[in-house]
């Protein structure tokens, strides 16, 4: 996890949602790590439909949880801590890559 001079901290993590072994247990452990370290912004890769409810139930009270418009069997998620001054994305400021089969977008 990186923390800049401004106090902004960033965590990025590939949670390997495509690997089915102990998926819920691993996702819960990742969420516990996030809660323990409380980064300002979290990026998750390889989130799957089975893990999204676990992420939002564990972290939704402290983070704005955003996953865009997933069109593939896995996607990425952006979480912004509720007490952060960072503006949360909305569907209006998301630009989809029209040729992406993976649901890629830019905020």
N, C-alpha and C positions, 0 to 999 in steps of 0.2 A: 504494500500500500504506500502510495506517495503522498506526502503533505507538502504543499508549497508555503512560501512565506506568508501568504494571505490567510493561512489556516485551512485552506481548501484541501481536503483529502479525497483521493480517488482510489477505488478498488476495482479491478477488472478480474474476472474469473470465468474460465470455461468449466462449467459444472458437469460436462459430459452427460447430458441428458440422453444421448443416443446409446449409451452403454447401460443396459437394464439392471445390472447387478446392484442390489441394495439402493435403488434410485431414491426412494423416499428418505431413507436414513441419511444418505449423502447430502441430499438437498436440505434436510433439517440441520445437519452439522454446518453446512455453509451459512445458513441463516443465523445460527448461533454465533458463528464467527463475526458476521456483519454486526449483530447486536452488541457483541463484546467490544468491537473496535470502533463502531459508529462512524464510518467514513461519510463524507458529505455526499459523494456520488458513487454509485455502484453500477458497473456494467457486467451483465451476465451473458455468456454465450452458451449455445446449445441448451436452451430452455425448451422443454416439451410441454404439451398440454397437461400431462400427468403431474408435472412439478409446479406449474404456475399457481394452482391453488395453495400449495404448501408455502411458496414464496410470499404470496399476498397475505396469507393468514398469519405467518410469523412476523412479517416486516411491515405490513400495511398500516399499522398504527403509528409507526415512526418514519415511514418513507412513502413518498408518492411513487407508486409502482406503474410503469408504463411499458407496454410491449408492442406498441404500434399495431399494425394489422397483419398478423402472421398468416402467410399463405402456404407455408411449408410445414413439414412435420416437426421441424425445430425452428427456433427463432432466438433473437436476443432480447434482453430486457434492460431498461434504464430505471434506476431507482435514485430519487433525490430526497435527502433527509428533509423532513417537514420544517425544521427550524432554519433551513438554509435560505439565503437570499437569492438562490438560483431560480430562475423562472422555469416552471414545469412545462413540458411540451403538451400541446393539444393537437387534435387531429387537423386543425387548420394550419399549423405550421410544420407539418410533416410532408415531405416530398417523396413519393414512391419512385423507385427506379422501374419504369414500365416494362423493361425486358427481363427483370429478375424473376427467376422461378423460386428463389429462396425468400421472397418477401423483404428484400433490402430496401432501406429508406434512409433519408437524411433529415435531421432535425435542425 
